Amino acid sequence: MPMITSRIFATFVLSAAVLTAGAVPAQSAQPPAPEIPVLTGIRTATHPTFDRIVLDFSGPRPHVSSQFVDELVHDGSGEIETLPGAAFAEARMTPAQAHDDAGNSSYPGPRKFRTPNLNNVTAIAITGDYESYLSVGVGMRKQTWVKAFALDAPTRVVIDVGR
């Protein structure tokens, strides 16, 4: 009987060695974090029936939404942003940011500026750059309509404001 036990044990050890040799170690690494679009520029233009604001980004296209608001509030701090105008809209992009991974501003222009070349839009301000949300406030002479959407090649967010 000891002989049979030795053979069984040897077969067991050999089988375990063969199975282990073909095994693939479990992956413990986390998948890479998705790339966050980074604001690199803001442009404005006037068209026959609307004013246009274009936010240029590096990276993938963010999701964007817009709405009219009673006042513009900075994300995170809750401070009120004052812009000239009788009506205000906010565009929010996610994921998006206006800084690099080291916390330095990626957008070289002013964070708040007037737009004398536009007919309805009076001013623009970056009102949020917090936890992968980027918010932009728009001051308007009168409330008309706002349409915000994202485009690729190159990556950009367009905010059209009716006259």
N, C-alpha and C positions, 0 to 999 in steps of 0.2 A: 504494500500500500504506500509506503514512503516513496517508491519509484513513481507511482501514478501521480502523487501529489507534486512531486518535483516537475514532472512533465506539464501538468496543468499550470503550475506557477510559471514555468518557462514560457509556455504559450501565452499566458496572460501578459507577462512582461514584454514579450515580442510584439504582441498586438497593440499594447499601449504605446510602445515606441513608434510603431508604424503610424498609428492614428495621430500622435503628437507631432510627428515630422510633417504631416500634411496640414496641420492646423494653422489658421491665420490668426495672429494676435488681434485682440479687440482694439478698436480705435478709440483713444481717450481724448484726442484733440478736438476742440470746439471748431465748428465751421467758421471761416473768416466772417467778420462783421461786414454787412453790406456797405458799399461805398456811399458816403453822404454827399449830395451835390453841394458845391461851394459857390457862393455869390462872388462874381468877379467884376461885374459892371452894371450900371443902370443907364439906360438911354431913354430919351423922350422924343416924340414926333407929333405933329399935328396932321390930321386928315380932314377931308371935307365934312364929315359928320361926327367925328370923335377924336379924342386925344388918346395917344398910345404911350404906355410906359412898358419898357422891355427890360427885364432882369436877366442878365447873362450868367450862366452857371458852367462850372466844369463838373464833370461827372454825369451820372444818370439823371433822368428827368424826375423832378419831385411831383407829388400830388399837390394840387392847388385848389383853394376855395376862396370865395370873396363874399362880403356882406357889407351892408350899410351899418354904421354904428353911431351912437349918440356922441361918443367921445373916444379918442384913441388912448389906449392904455398899454404901457410897456409890459411885456411878458416878464414874469418873475418878480419884478419890483412892485408892479401895480401903480407906478407913477403915471400921471396924466401927461400926454404929449400934446402940446398946443401947436396947431397949424392954422394958418389963415384959411378961411372958408366958411360957408354956410352949411355945408354937408360934408360927411366924412365916410370913407369906406376903408375897409381893411382887407388885405389879401394875405392868406396864410399858406405857407408851403411846408410840406413835410415828406420825407426827411429833407432838411436843408439847413445850411448854416452860412454865416458871413465871417467865419474865422477858420483858421487851419487847425490841425491837431494840436499844435503848441499853444493855441489860444490867441494867436496874432490875427488881426483883421486881414481877411483875404480881399476885401473890397477897398480899393484905394481912394474912393471918392468920399464926399461928405455923407454923414448919416442922416442929414436933414437939409433940404434945400428947396428954394422957391423955383417955380417953373413959369417965368414970364413969357416964354415962347408958346405956351399952350393956352387954349381958349377957356376951358372949364376947370382944368386942374390947376390949383394955385400953388401947391407944395406937396412934397413927398418926404416921408421919414421912415427909417428902419425902426420899428417899434418893438421888435423882439428877435432875439438870437439865443434861444434857450432850449436845451434838451431836444435838439434836432428839429425844432420848429423855428421858422423864420417868418416874421410878420412885417408887412409894409403898410403904413398908413398913407392915405391920400386925402388931401383937402380939396374941396370943390366949391366953385362959386354957387352952384345950384345942384340939387339932387336930380339926376336923370337916370342913367342906367350904367351898370358896371358888369363887364364880362372878363373873367380871368381864365386863362388856359395855358397849358404847357406844350412846348414843341421840342422836337429833336433836330439834330444835325444843323446847326449847333444847338446845344441844350439851352433853353430859355423859357421864361414865364412871361406871358404877355397880359397886360391889364389894359383893356379898352374902356374908356369913359366917354359916354355920350355927351353931346353938347347940349 
